[in-house]
Amino acid sequence: MFLTLYLSFTSPILNEHGIDYESVNVLDEEHNSGLREAIKVYSQWPTIPQVFAYGEFVGGADILEELVTDGKIKAVFQQST
């Protein structure tokens, strides 16, 4: 499963490459109180959006863009069997 936090920057990249994902609105303090800051601590990454694949932190939008440029995005999101 892939999880993206703060969809508007990452969803176009993931959609373009046919990657299924779930998202969490970290800006919604009513339903996700404190998540925005907690996820930054958890991942040790200071900015949002954040993308996780199979429970592992991949990076933010800049990292996704690098993966696209390098042709590695599909490989990152394919689970080894």
C-alpha positions, 0 to 999 in steps of 0.5 A: 500500500502506498500512502501520500500525505497532502495529495495535491502535489503528489497525486498527479505524479502517482496517477500519471504512472498508474500507482494506486494509493491512499491519502490522508489530509494532514491539514484536517485538524478536526479529524487528524489532530496533530498528525501534520507535526507527528508525521514530520517527526516520524519520518525525520522529513521537515516538509509535506507532502510525504509519500510512503511505500510498503511502510517505508518513507520514500520522500516528498514531491521533490523525490518523486520528481527525481524518481520520474526523471531517473526512470525509477518511479515504477521500481520504487512502487513495485513490491518484491515477491 
